[in-house]
Amino acid sequence: MNAASAEVRNFSFVLLAVAMLAIGLDVGVARITYGVVLPALARDLQLSLTALGLLGTLHLIGYLLGTLASPSLNARVGALALCRVSHFVFAGAMLVCGLTSDITTMAASRFVAGLAAGFGVFSIFFIVFDATEPAKRSVAGSLVWSGIGVAIVASGLASGPLLDGGAWRQSFNVPATLALAVVEFIPRTASVARVQT
């Protein structure tokens, strides 16, 4: 295997791994893990079922709006910039959710996190498909979507500790850190390389 082929394979691994992480955060953690920690949120912040439902609904509204606005924004700034900015904003919104005890602040942050996740999902798939040969896009897409399954399993395994005391805050703080890893490690050459799956 020559140096060029090795470089492409290294790129492929990094891009797919980062894309799996991004999708796991944007869809898996932001929704599934939130559901896992609802009992702890209700207990520690004294929230009603209505308030908890509102937090979830605002997130989904933000996600819908982000998804619908993604094509036009992508055309203006490019998928790589959109991916990096959206995951930076996602990290900030999740961090605020993990730090606040104010329902209004958390509601706004859940909405912003959903909006950023909508942009993030669109941009990460655009990057992966742009970097993948057409015949291999179905395989690449399947690998990327598997990040959601990983997030679900991780949420299940962590459910016990997350419900103890104020540990639910880590379900927001840790994903915030991981989203910053997406910002940092998404390959800058995504638009010119070809993924070998």
N, C-alpha and C positions, 0 to 999 in steps of 0.2 A: 504494500500500500504506500503510495507516494505521499509527499508532504501535503500537497493540496487536498488529496482525498481525506487525510487524517484531520486536516483543519475543518473541512466541511462536516465530518462526523462529530468532531468536538462541538462545533457550532450547533449541530442538530440536537445533541444531548442537552446542551445548555438551554436552547430555545424551548424544547419540549418540556423540560423539567420546570422552567420558569412559567411556561404557559399552564401547565398542570397546577402549579401553586396558585397562579392568579385566578384560575377558574374555581379552584377549591375555596379560595377566600371570597371571591365575588358572589358565588352562588351557594356553595356548601356551608362555609362558616357563617357568613352574614345572615343566612336564613335558618339552617338546621341547628347550629349551636345556640342561636338566639332562642329557639324553641326549647332547647334543653335547659337553659338557665331561667326560664320563665318563673318557676316556683320560687327560686331564690330572689329574683327581682321583685316579685309580688311581696315576699316576706320582708326583705330589707328596706325597700322603698315604700312599702305600704300602698301598692298600686292595685287598682281594681282590674277585673278582667277586661273591662271596657278600655282602660288606659293601656293595658298590655296589647290588646288588639289594635288600638290606634297606632302604637309604635310599629307594629308589624305592617299595618296597612300603609303608613307613610313611607316605609322602606320600599314596599312594592310599587307605590306610585312613583317614587323617585327612580326606581329601576326602569319602569315603563317609559318615563319621560327621557331618561338617559339613552335607552335603546333607540327610541324614535328619533332623537336628535343626533345620534352618532354618525349616520352617513354624511350629513351636511358638514358637521364639524370635522370629520375625518378628511373630507375633501379640502378643507381650509388649512388644517395644521399637519395632517399626515398621521398615520396610525401609530408610529413610534412615539411621537410627542403626546398624542392623545392617551396612549397606554401609560406613559410615565406620569403625566400630570394627573390622570384619573386615579391611579393607585396612590399617588402622594396625597391627594385629597381624601381618598378612602381611608388611608392611614390616620390622617388627622381627625376625621369624623369618628372613627372607631375609638381612637384614644380619648376623645371628649366623652364618648359614651361610657368608657371605662372609669373616667374620673368624676363624672358629675353624679349628683343625687337629685338634681332638679328635673322634673318631668318635661318641662318645656324645652330645656336645653337638650335633653336626650331625644325628644321628638324631632327637633330640628336636625340633630346630628344623624339620626336614623334616616331621615329623608335625604340628607346630603350623601350619606354612605350608599344609599340605594341608587342615587343619581350617578355617583362615581362608578359604582359596580356596573351599571348599564353601559356606560362608556367603556369600562374596562373589558367586559366580555366581548363587545363588538371589536374593539381594537386588537385584542390578543388573538382572536380568530382571524382577523384580517392579516395580521403579521404572519401567523403560522401558515395560512393558506397561500399567501403571497410568496413565502419561502419554500413551498412544497410543490413538487411536480404534480400536475393534475391527477395522474393515475394513483398517487399515493396520499391524496388529501383525505380520503375516507379513513385510512389507517391513522394518519396524524390527528384528525378530528376526534377519533375514538380515544386515542391516548390522552388528548387534552381533556376531554369530558370525564375521563376516569378520575381526574382530580377531585370531582365532586364526591365520588364514592370514597376516596381516601379521607376527605373531610368529614363525611358522615361517620365512618368507622372511628376516626379520631375523637369526634364529638361523643360517640357512645362510650368509648373507653374512658374519657375524661369526665363523664357526667357525674359520677360520684363525688370526686374532689371539688368540682365546680359548684356543687350545691351546698358546700360547707362554708358557713360564715360569709365573708365578703369575697370569696374566691371567684364568684361569677364575674368580677371585674376583669379577671385575666382572660376571659373569653373575648374581651374587646382589646385589651392591651397587647396580648401576644399576636393576634392577627394584624394589629397596627404595625408591629415590628416586621412581620413577614411581608406585608404590603410594601414596606420600604425596601425590602430585599428584591422585590419585583422591579421596583423603580431602578435600583442599582444594577441588577444583573441581566435585565432584558437585553439581548445582544443588539448593539448599535448597528450591526451590518445586516439586520433582518431582511431588508428589502432587496439585497443583492445575492444572498446565499441561497442554496437549494438544499432542503432537508432530505437526507437519505434515511428512510424509515425501513 
